[in-house]
Structure formats: C-alpha cells, structure tokens
Amino acid sequence: MNDARLPASRECHATALRKAARRVTALYDETLAPSGLRSTQFAILAELVDRGQGPPTLNQLADLLVLDRSGLGHSLRPLEREGLIRLEISSRDRRSTLVVLTDQGRERYAHAHTLWQKAQDRYASVVGEAQANQLRQHLLEIGHDDQLA
C-alpha cells in the first residue's frame, strides 16, 4: 500500500512552528545583540514599557507572555541582575510581586527598540508585509487560545 502521508517530522504543527520560531528568533537575537538583549528579554521589557496600568505582577506578566512562572523567573533574573527591572512586593497585596521597569531598563529598551525595528523590517521584507501582519495576528490568537492549554 502506498501511504502518501508526510513523515511526522514534516506533518507536525509543533515542529513546523518551532523550526520557524528558531529561524526568526535567530534573526532578532542577532539584530538585538548590540543592545545586550536577547529577543526574549526585549519582549519582557516591551510588555513593561507598553503597560499603561502600572507594573504587572509576576502572574500577570507570565500570562501576557504565555509563560509559566518558573520560565518567567529564569528570564527575569538577568534583567534584574543588570538593573533593568526590579521586583517589589505589592503594597496592595503583600502576596503579589510586581515587576517594575527601572530607568536603566527604559533606556536599554529605547536603544534596543531601534534595532528591533530593523529586525521587524527585515522579516517583513522577506515574508511580505501583509503576510507578516496576518501571521502575527493568527499566532497571537493561537498563543492566547485556552483550548490549546
């Protein structure tokens, strides 16, 4: 019998996403390197800069980034060591820890943002602006779809 199915390594949605993610992450990491930030660290700072409601709790930030708390903690440690963020106990609820962007973190983000824009532009020029925007929107929807958790 002739089975025309693709091998699992080429049919797997997760594998395809991981391969694409590694390629795109490498582009962003290489472009952001002069700032001293990796793309994962830039994403954390971006969430903090773009937030208009004050600093998020660890749980809120983990939800925004679609990370578990231990993964987030691993990503925050170097940012805290470098003085880009600080962790503070919430005055509203002492059980909650807030992730606060420092002035140094805001400055580093501003420098990195210009580099990040170069990576954005390169990605869009390769993939196509319309396809890049559609894919980003679709991936964000998938990333926040609780049915897949």
C-alpha positions in Angstrom: 0.0 0.0 0.0 1.3 3.5 -0.9 0.8 5.8 2.0 1.1 9.4 0.7 1.2 11.0 4.2 4.1 13.2 5.1 6.5 11.9 7.8 5.5 13.0 11.2 8.5 15.4 11.4 7.2 17.3 8.4 3.5 17.0 9.2 3.7 18.0 12.9 2.4 21.6 13.6 4.5 22.0 16.7 7.7 21.0 14.8 7.0 23.4 12.0 6.3 26.3 14.5 9.5 25.5 16.4 11.6 25.5 13.2 10.2 28.8 12.1 10.5 30.2 15.7 14.2 29.3 15.8 14.9 30.9 12.5 13.0 34.1 13.4 14.4 34.2 16.9 18.0 33.9 15.5 17.3 37.0 13.2 16.0 39.1 16.1 18.7 37.9 18.6 21.5 38.7 16.0 20.0 42.1 15.3 19.4 43.0 19.0 22.9 41.7 20.0 24.5 45.3 20.2 21.9 46.2 22.8 23.0 43.3 25.1 19.4 41.9 25.0 18.0 38.7 23.5 14.6 38.7 21.9 13.0 37.1 24.9 14.4 39.9 27.2 13.3 42.6 24.7 9.8 41.1 24.8 9.6 41.4 28.6 10.8 45.0 28.6 8.3 45.8 25.8 5.5 44.4 27.9 6.6 46.6 30.8 7.1 49.8 28.7 3.8 49.4 26.8 1.8 48.8 30.0 -0.3 51.9 31.0 -1.7 50.4 34.2 1.4 50.3 36.3 3.7 47.4 36.9 2.3 43.9 36.5 2.5 41.2 39.0 4.6 38.2 38.2 1.5 36.2 37.4 0.1 38.9 35.1 3.4 39.2 33.2 3.6 35.4 32.9 0.1 35.4 31.4 0.9 38.2 29.0 4.0 36.4 27.7 2.3 33.0 27.8 5.0 31.6 30.1 4.8 29.6 33.3 6.2 31.3 36.5 9.4 29.3 36.6 10.2 30.2 32.9 9.5 33.8 33.6 11.7 33.8 36.7 14.5 32.3 34.6 14.1 35.1 32.1 13.8 37.9 34.7 17.0 37.0 36.7 19.5 38.5 34.2 17.3 41.6 33.7 17.2 42.1 37.5 21.0 41.5 37.8 21.7 44.2 35.2 19.4 46.6 37.0 16.8 46.8 34.1 14.0 45.7 36.3 13.3 45.3 40.0 10.9 43.0 41.9 8.8 44.7 44.6 6.2 43.4 47.0 2.9 44.9 46.1 1.6 47.4 48.7 -2.0 46.3 47.8 -1.4 42.6 48.3 1.7 41.5 50.0 1.4 38.1 48.4 2.0 39.6 45.0 5.3 40.6 43.5 5.4 43.4 41.0 7.8 43.6 38.1 9.0 47.2 37.8 10.9 48.7 34.9 13.8 50.8 36.0 15.1 54.0 34.3 18.1 52.0 33.1 15.7 49.4 31.7 13.7 52.1 29.9 16.9 53.4 28.4 18.1 50.0 27.3 14.7 49.3 25.8 14.8 52.6 23.8 18.2 51.7 22.4 17.1 48.1 21.6 13.8 49.3 20.0 15.7 50.8 17.0 17.5 47.5 16.5 14.3 45.6 16.9 12.6 47.7 14.2 15.4 46.7 11.8 14.6 43.0 12.5 10.9 43.8 12.0 11.6 45.4 8.7 13.9 42.6 7.5 11.4 40.0 8.5 8.6 41.8 6.7 10.7 42.3 3.6 11.4 38.6 3.4 7.9 37.3 4.3 5.9 40.2 2.8 4.3 42.9 4.9 0.7 41.6 4.5 1.6 38.0 5.2 3.8 39.0 8.2 0.9 41.0 9.7 -1.6 38.2 9.1 0.7 35.6 10.5 1.5 37.7 13.6 -2.3 38.2 14.3 -3.0 34.5 13.8 -0.1 33.4 16.0 -1.2 35.8 18.8 -4.7 34.3 18.6 -3.2 30.8 18.9 -0.9 31.9 21.8 -3.9 33.1 23.8 -6.3 30.3 23.0 -7.0 28.5 26.2 -8.4 25.5 24.3 -4.8 24.6 23.5 -3.5 24.7 27.0 
